[in-house]
């Protein structure tokens, strides 16, 4: 009798255990998968000196490698958003991360630059699902009061993976050659895919998707989605996102080259500064997103602060002080915190302003607009550096774009708060 009472008590305790505790496991898995899927591409900036030596690349060609990995998501993010509104994140994200792994492993056999570009195009096919899918999975598990912090942690996976890649991949390239870096990235991505598919499950209060197509005609669906582009919130999302993502990728690609050529810093030491910058981005995404949870003026004000901080830092890089190793290093770390950290509160803002039942598509739409800047800016910035033999025009262009976005969206936000 006593034994049965103890058994009943244990069963009752198990039943009363909060099933929402699993959200922390989901957050950890989504963060790791994000870091693993973006590991190789995030480390391309640190590999810049090695790739230029091995393949004889210009700065514009180096930037084009990043663009190749981000080209397919221009449309792929929209497709991924639709898939996420219909099917489980477990399979959409898991399969996408698996495609990243296979493409990188196949790319390790690339005989030269052109084949490497093709491999990175295929990486973009898989990566299209990881960004919006991971964001949607975290958003569905966390309430509004914790969503900003959770998004910040999850989005920290990108600079975290980039920081680890920047520390590891140059060593791998030095010891085993540049092809070994792709194989390393493929193995890491495969681990992320397996972990997400094995550990992710939907929240207990959210029913599984019906796995069937919508009943509305395709033309009506398209019109409804295009109307989102005219919403004031989406306008702010697009302007701020494209300007700040341009800064983020500019810093990722040009930091090591700027420090090496302009400030006479060794390639190894410059790569460590990039690691520190990306580490500051990890802290920024968490801290700024947590701040957005408590901001009385809303999440978007935190994004405005990030734009102002980025403009100040880029202005310094356009002056003679930006050539000083100490000043430039400090500026790049500052840009890491704000120029990478904006993404956490920005993504939380996207999820909370999305129409009911369209969170996946809203994320895909916002991120696909960002992809335009991701694809175009690295080679454009590289070409500016090649043509002018100076980094100043590149930093000035990023400063101008961010200033325009800040001016327009701050005016819109001020009218909303009133």
N, C-alpha and C positions, 0 to 999 in steps of 0.2 A: 504493500500500500504506500509506504514511504517512497519506495523507488518510483512508483507510478506518479506520485506527486511531484518528485524532482524532475521527471521527464516532462510532465505537463508544464512545469515552470520554465524549463529550458525552451520548450516549443513556443510558449507565450512570449518569452523574451526575444526569441528569434523573429517572431511575427511582428513584434513591436519595433524592431530595429528599423531605423530610418532608411528607406531604400534610396533616398536622394543623396546619401553619403557617397554613393558611387560616382557622383559628379566630379569628385577630385581625381578619381581614376581616369575618367573620361578626359578631364583637362590635361592630365599628365601624358596620356597616350596621344591626344591630338597635338600637343606641343612637341612631343618627340617626333611624330610623323612629319610635322611641318619642318622641323630642323633637319630631319634625315632626307626629305625630298628636295629641299633647297640647298643641301650641303655642298655639292660640287659647284653649282652656278654661283652660290654665295662666295666661294673661294676663288673665283676667276680673277678678281682684282689683285689678290695677293700673288697669283700665278703670272701676272702681267709681264714681269721682267723675264721669267723663264720661258714663257710662250713666245715672246718677241725674239729671244735669242734662238730658240729651237726651230721656229717656223718662219722667222724673218718677217714678223708682222709689224704693220704701222699701228699707231694708237687707234685710228679709225677701225681697222680690221679687228683689233682687240675688242672694241666696243660692239662690233657687229656680232661677235660670239655671244654676248649677253642678249642682244636683240634676237638672235636666232632662237634661243631658248624661250623667249617671251613672245614670239610672233604668233604661234598657233593660238595661245589663249585670247587673242583679240576676239575671235569667234568662239573659241573653246569654252571660255568662262560663261558665255550665255547658254551654251548647250549644257554645261555642267549645272548651271543654276536651275534649268528646267528638270534635269534628271534628279536633282536633290529635292525638288518639290514633289516628285512622283515616287522615288525609290529611297531605300535606306542608305544613309550616309556610310554605313559599314562597307557596302560593296562599291559604291561610287568612289569613295576616297581610297579604299584598299586597292582596287584594280588600277586606279590612276597612279598611285605610288609604285605599284608593280611595273607599270609601263615605263616610269622614270628609270627604275632599276635596270630593266632589260635594255633600254636605249643607251644608257651609260656603259654598260658592260659591252654591248656591241660596238660602241664608239671607241672603246679602248683598242680596237683593231684598225682604227682609221689610219690610212696611209699618209694623210696630209690635211691641210686646212679645209679644203672643200668638203671632204667626207666628215670632218669634225662638225662643220656647220649643219650637215644633214642630221647627224646624231643628236645635236642639240635641238633641232626642230622637233624631233620625236620626243625628246624630254619635255618639251612644251605641251605636247598632246596629253601626257599623263599628269603634268603639274596643274593643268587647267582645273582638275577636280579637287586638288588638295587644299587650295586656299579657301574657296567658298565652302567646301564641304566641312573642313575643320572648324571654320567660324560658325556655321549653322549648327554643328553638333554641340559646340560649347554653349551657344546662345540658347539652345533648347533645354539645357540642363540647369542653367543658372537664372535666378530671378533678377529683376532690374537692379536691386540694391547691391548685387555682387557681380553683375554682368560686365561692367567696365574693367574691374580687376581681373576677372577670369579671361576676358578678351585680351587684356594686356599681357597676361602670362602666356596665353596661347600664341599671340602674335610675336612674343619674344622669341619663339622658336626660330623665326627666320634669321634675325641677327645672331642668335646663339649658334645656330648651325653654321652661319657664315664665319663667326669668330673662330669656332673650332676648325673649320676648313682652312681658314687663313693661317692658323697655327700649324696644321698638320700637312696640308697639301704641298706647300713649298719644300718641305723636307722630303716628302715622297718623290716629288719631281727631281730634286737634286740627287737622290740616291738611286731611283729606279726609272726615271724618265717621265715625260708628261702623260704617256698612255696609262701608266700605272695610277695616275690621279683619277682618271675616269673609272677604272675598275674599282678603286677604293670608294668613290662616290656611289657607284652602282650597288655595292654590297651594303653600304649604309642605308640607301633608299629601300632596298629589299627588306632589311630588318624593320624599318618603319612600316612598310606595307603589311608584313606579317603580324606585327604587334597590333595595328589598328583593326585588322580583320578578326584577330583572335580575341580582342578585349572590348571592343566597342559594342554597346547595346543602347537602344532607345530609352528615353526617360519613361518611368512607369506610368505617367499620366498622359503620354502622347501615343495615340494609336499608330500602328504601322501604316505606311501608305498603301493605297488600294492597288498599286501597280497597274493602273489603267489610264488611258488618255483622257483628257478633259472633253466634256460634251460640247463646249462652245466652238463655233467655227474658227478656223485658223486665223482668218482676217480679223475677227473680233478680238481674239487673244492678242494679236500683234498691235492693234490700235490701243488696247488697254495698257499694254506694256510701254508703248511709245509715249503715252500720256504722262508716265512717270518722269520723263525727261524734262517736262515743263514745270514740275513741282519745285517750289523754292528750296526745299531741303535738298533735292537732288542736284540742283544747280550749285549749291554750296559744296556738296560732296564732290562733284566733278572738278570744280575749280581748285579747291584745296588739295584734293587727291592728286591731280596731275602735276601741280607745281611741287608738292612735297615729295612725290615719288621720283620726280626728276632729280631733286636734290639728293635723295637717298642713293639712287643709282650712280649719280655723278660722283658722290663721295666714295662709293664702293669701287668704282673703276679708276679714279684719278688720284686717290690719296697716296698710294705707294709711288706712282710715277711723279707726282708733284714733289713729294719729299725727297725722292732719289735725284731728280734732275734740278729742281729749283733750290732745295735746301741742302744738297750734298749729303744726304743721309744714306747709309748703306741699304741695300735691298732687304737684308734680313731685319735690320732695325726698323725700316719703314713698314714692313709687313707686321711687325709687332705693334706699331702705332695703329695700324688698321684693325688689328685684333682688339686693342684697347677701345677704339672708336665703336666697334661692333658690340663690345661688352657694355659700353655706356648705353648703346641702343637697347640692349636687353633690360637694363635698369630703367631706362626711360619709358619703354613700353609698359612696364609694370607700374611704376610710380605715377606716371601721367594718367594712366587708365584708372588707377585707384583714386587719384585726385578727382577725375571726372565723375566718379560715383558720388562724391560729396560736394561737388561744385553747385552752389546755389543758382548759378547763371546757366547751367546746362553743360552738356558735354562739348558742344562746339566751341565754347569759349577757350577750352584747353587747346583745341586745334589752332585757334587764332594766336594764342601765346607761342605755340611751336613755330608758326610762320614768322612771327616777329623775331624770335630768337635766331632762327635760321638766317634771316636777312642781315642781322647784326654780324653774325659770324662770317658770312660770305663777303660782306663789305670789307672785313679785315683782310681776307685773302687777296683782295684786289689791290691792296696797298703794299709798299715795300716791307712793312712789318710781317706780311704773310710769307716772306721768304726766309725769315728766321726759323731755324729748326724748332726752338722751344715754343715760339708763338704759334707756328703752323701746327705743331703737334697738339697743343692745347685747344686750338680752334677745331681740329678734326674730332677730338674727343667731345667737345661741346656739340658739334654737328651730329655726332653719334647719338647723344642723349635726346636732342630735340628733332634732328633730321631723320632719325629712325623711330623715335619714341612716339611720334604723332599717331602711328597706325592703330594702336590699341583703342584710344577713345574714338578715333575716326570710324573704325569698324563697328564699335558698339553703337555709335550714332546711326550708322546705316541700318543695323538690324532693328533699331527702335523706331525709325521713321518709315520702314517698309510697310506696304499694305498688308493686311491680314492674309496669311496663307501664301504670300509671295516673297518671303524672306530670302529663299534661295535665289530667285531670279534677281531681286534687288541687289544682293551681294555680287552676283555674277555680272550684272550691268555696271555697277560702280567699279568693280575691279577690271572689267574689260575696257572701260574708258581710261583707267590708269595704264592699261597695257599699251595704249597708243603712245604715251610718254615713255614707257619703259622700252618700247621697241625703237623709237626714233631718237631719244636723247643720247644714249651712249655713243653711237657712231657720229652723231652731230657734234657732241662735245669733243670726241677724239679728233674729228676732222678740223675743228677750230684750233685745237692744240697743234696739229700737224701743219696747218697753213700759216699760223702766226708764230710758231715755235715759242708760245707762251701759254700759261694756264689762266692768265687774267681774263681774257674774253670769255672763257668757259664759265668761270665763277661769276662774272658779271651778268651773263645770260641767265643763269639760275637765280641770281639775286633779283633781276628784273621780273622774271616770271612769278616769283613768290610775292614780290611787292604788289603786282597787279592783282593777284588772287586775294591777298590780304585786304587790299583797298576795297574791292568789290564785295567780298563776303562779310567783312566787318560792318559795312554799311547795312547790308541785309540783316545781319544778326542784331544790330542795334535797333532797327525798326521792329523786329520781332519781339525783343525784350520789352520795348515800350508798350 
